[in-house]
Amino acid sequence: MLSRHTETVMTKRILLNILALPIFSRIYGRLTKIRHPRFLVRHVIKFFITHYQIDLTHYSGAPDDYPSLSQFFVRPLNPHTRTITPDSNSILSPCDGLLVDLQLINSDSAIQVKGMEYPLSRLVGRDLDWSREWWLSVLYLSPANYHRFHYPWSGRLEEIQQLGNRLFPVNRHGVTTIPGLFIRNERLVLSFILNGTPGFVTAVGATFVGSIALSALDNKTLSKGRIPIYKEIKQTEEMGRFNLGSTIILLFPKKLAEPILKIGSPIITGQPLFHISI
């Protein structure tokens, strides 16, 4: 007979596997883009603001300026109250949220939670020389956070790759319940060359985050596959936009930089995460 804990975990996995089917997120995405009737859209936006206790002084415009909930999700910052300043000596946070994990990697394996690991080669869609040691930094964006994300460094964007076919929630429930969540979810992997070394930003989709728009693709979505870019990018420029909440994973060689913050630290876009050492 299964223990009550095992039964609970199995039930959660079944429910999350159903919820992770992309069709539900696609339907939700369509609903958030509805613009009429206006009184209903305004009511939904104001409920969202109240529920998540969003401080509107950080954002441009008033709630009534946004034609849909989807547009409100990707609201821009107010340049008079929130500025993002480049810092060539640091790797900056690409987003608002929480630093939920920081690992020093020396093999093709990262810890999702205790007892669950996943291969990094599957996360970024390529094998690398893991013995040289890499920093892995996981940043979680809640539904209340600013949903645009920015380049954490300057360099050359080499290519963008789309991977994954599920949309599990990336909150604590999802991460502790679903094995290999980050390599199963839909995600966009951006490959860079910075200071002569490779670096990766992986934007991970989640339940109700069925699309990730990237500025390098003119804010269009990418179907599966790789697209070469070869474009010079500047730190703090807008990299892309999520709907609702999600996760960004940074991966780069240890020799490039050393961490400044600890796991569990709240973060804001443009805040130094690592001090560049080369």
C-alpha positions in Angstrom: 0.0 0.0 0.0 1.3 3.4 -0.9 2.0 6.0 1.8 -0.2 9.1 2.0 2.9 11.2 1.0 3.5 9.0 -2.1 -0.2 9.2 -3.1 -0.2 13.0 -2.7 2.9 13.3 -4.9 1.5 11.0 -7.6 -1.8 12.9 -7.6 0.0 16.2 -8.0 2.1 14.8 -10.8 -1.0 13.6 -12.7 -2.8 17.0 -12.3 0.3 18.9 -13.3 0.9 16.7 -16.3 -2.7 17.5 -17.5 -2.2 21.2 -16.8 1.1 21.2 -18.7 -0.5 20.4 -22.0 0.2 23.4 -24.2 -3.4 23.6 -25.4 -4.5 25.0 -22.0 -1.9 27.8 -22.1 -2.8 28.6 -25.7 -6.5 29.0 -24.7 -5.6 31.1 -21.7 -3.4 33.3 -23.9 -6.3 33.9 -26.3 -8.5 34.9 -23.3 -5.9 37.4 -22.0 -5.9 39.1 -25.4 -9.6 39.9 -25.4 -10.2 43.6 -25.5 -14.0 43.9 -25.3 -16.2 44.6 -23.4 -13.9 47.3 -22.0 -15.6 47.4 -18.6 -14.9 43.7 -18.1 -11.2 44.1 -19.2 -10.7 47.0 -16.9 -12.2 45.0 -14.0 -9.9 42.0 -14.7 -6.8 44.2 -14.8 -7.7 46.0 -11.6 -8.4 42.7 -9.9 -5.0 41.4 -11.0 -3.3 44.6 -9.6 -5.1 44.2 -6.3 -4.5 40.5 -6.0 -0.8 40.7 -6.7 -0.3 44.0 -4.9 1.4 45.6 -7.9 3.0 49.0 -7.3 2.0 51.0 -10.4 4.5 53.8 -9.7 7.1 51.6 -11.3 5.3 51.3 -14.6 4.2 53.6 -17.4 0.6 54.6 -17.8 -2.6 53.9 -15.9 -4.5 50.6 -15.8 -7.1 52.0 -18.2 -4.3 52.6 -20.8 -3.9 48.9 -21.4 -6.4 47.4 -23.9 -6.1 43.8 -22.6 -4.7 41.8 -19.7 -2.1 40.4 -22.0 -0.8 44.0 -22.7 -0.8 44.7 -19.0 1.3 41.6 -18.3 4.1 43.1 -20.4 3.7 46.7 -19.2 6.9 48.8 -19.6 8.8 50.4 -16.7 8.3 54.1 -15.9 11.7 55.7 -16.9 11.2 58.4 -14.3 10.9 55.9 -11.4 12.8 52.8 -12.6 16.0 53.1 -14.6 18.3 50.3 -15.8 21.9 51.4 -15.8 24.6 49.4 -17.7 27.6 48.2 -15.7 30.5 46.8 -17.7 32.0 45.3 -14.5 29.0 43.1 -13.7 26.6 40.6 -15.0 23.2 42.1 -14.3 19.9 40.5 -13.4 17.9 40.3 -16.7 14.6 40.4 -14.7 12.7 41.2 -11.5 12.1 38.2 -9.3 14.0 35.8 -7.0 17.4 34.1 -7.2 16.1 30.6 -6.5 19.3 28.6 -7.3 23.0 29.1 -7.8 25.2 26.1 -8.7 28.9 25.6 -9.7 28.8 22.9 -12.3 31.6 20.6 -13.3 29.7 17.8 -15.0 26.7 17.4 -17.3 24.3 17.5 -14.4 22.4 20.1 -12.4 20.3 19.7 -9.3 16.7 20.7 -9.8 15.9 19.9 -6.1 17.3 17.3 -3.7 16.9 13.9 -5.3 16.2 15.3 -8.8 18.9 16.1 -11.4 18.8 16.9 -15.1 21.5 17.1 -17.9 22.5 20.6 -18.8 23.3 19.4 -22.4 19.6 18.9 -22.8 18.7 22.3 -21.2 20.8 24.2 -23.7 20.6 21.8 -26.6 24.4 21.1 -26.9 27.2 19.4 -25.1 30.0 21.6 -23.6 33.2 21.0 -21.8 31.7 20.8 -18.3 35.0 20.1 -16.6 36.0 23.8 -17.0 33.3 24.7 -14.4 30.2 26.8 -15.1 27.9 29.0 -13.0 24.3 28.1 -13.3 21.9 30.7 -12.0 18.1 30.2 -11.8 15.8 33.3 -11.6 12.1 33.0 -10.9 9.6 35.6 -12.0 6.2 35.6 -10.2 3.0 36.8 -11.8 3.4 40.1 -9.9 6.8 40.9 -11.4 7.8 43.0 -14.4 7.5 40.6 -17.3 10.0 42.1 -19.8 13.6 40.9 -19.5 16.8 42.5 -20.6 20.3 41.5 -21.7 22.5 40.8 -18.6 25.7 41.5 -20.6 27.1 43.0 -23.8 28.4 40.7 -26.5 27.4 38.9 -29.7 24.1 37.0 -29.9 25.0 33.9 -32.0 21.8 32.0 -32.3 18.4 31.2 -30.8 17.0 27.7 -30.3 13.5 26.6 -29.4 13.2 23.4 -27.3 10.7 21.5 -25.2 7.0 20.7 -25.6 5.3 21.0 -22.2 4.3 23.9 -20.0 4.6 22.8 -16.3 4.3 25.5 -13.7 7.8 26.6 -12.6 6.7 27.6 -9.1 7.8 25.6 -6.0 5.0 23.0 -6.5 6.2 22.3 -10.1 9.9 22.2 -9.4 9.6 19.9 -6.5 7.1 17.5 -8.1 8.0 17.2 -11.8 11.4 15.5 -12.7 13.3 17.2 -15.4 10.9 20.2 -15.5 13.4 22.6 -17.1 14.3 20.3 -19.9 10.7 19.3 -20.6 9.1 22.8 -20.7 9.1 24.9 -23.8 12.0 27.3 -23.8 14.2 29.5 -25.9 18.0 29.2 -25.5 20.0 32.3 -26.5 23.7 31.6 -27.2 26.2 34.4 -26.8 29.9 35.1 -27.1 31.1 37.5 -24.3 34.6 38.5 -23.5 35.7 35.6 -25.8 33.7 33.0 -23.8 30.3 31.3 -24.4 27.3 32.3 -22.4 23.7 31.2 -22.4 20.3 32.6 -21.4 17.5 30.1 -21.3 14.0 31.6 -21.1 11.7 28.9 -19.8 8.0 28.9 -20.5 5.5 27.8 -17.9 1.8 27.1 -17.5 -0.2 30.0 -19.0 3.1 31.3 -20.5 2.6 29.7 -24.0 4.7 32.2 -25.9 8.0 34.1 -25.3 8.6 37.1 -27.5 12.2 38.1 -28.3 13.4 41.5 -29.5 16.0 39.9 -31.7 13.1 38.3 -33.6 11.1 41.5 -33.7 8.9 40.2 -30.8 7.7 37.3 -32.8 7.6 33.7 -31.5 9.9 31.0 -32.8 8.9 27.6 -34.0 11.1 24.6 -33.1 14.7 24.7 -34.5 17.7 27.0 -34.5 18.0 30.5 -36.0 21.4 32.1 -36.5 21.5 35.7 -35.4 25.1 37.0 -35.2 24.1 40.4 -33.8 25.9 42.6 -31.4 23.8 43.3 -28.3 24.2 45.8 -25.5 23.7 45.2 -21.8 20.3 46.4 -20.4 18.6 46.5 -23.9 15.3 44.6 -23.9 15.8 40.9 -24.7 12.2 39.7 -24.6 8.8 39.4 -22.9 6.9 36.7 -20.9 3.3 36.4 -20.1 2.5 35.9 -16.4 5.5 34.4 -14.6 8.3 32.1 -15.6 12.0 31.4 -15.2 15.3 32.5 -16.7 18.5 30.4 -16.4 21.9 31.9 -16.9 24.9 29.6 -17.7 28.5 30.8 -18.3 32.1 29.7 -17.4 33.2 30.2 -13.9 36.3 32.1 -15.0 34.1 34.9 -16.4 32.6 36.1 -13.1 32.0 35.5 -9.4 28.6 35.7 -7.7 27.5 38.7 -5.5 24.2 37.5 -4.2 23.0 34.4 -2.3 20.2 32.0 -3.0 16.9 33.4 -1.9 17.8 37.0 -2.7 15.1 39.2 -4.3 16.3 40.8 -7.5 15.4 43.6 -9.8 16.2 44.2 -13.4 19.7 45.7 -13.8 20.9 44.7 -10.3 24.4 43.2 -10.3 24.4 39.4 -9.9 28.0 38.6 -10.7 31.3 40.6 -10.7 33.1 40.1 -14.0 36.7 38.9 -13.3 38.2 38.8 -16.9 
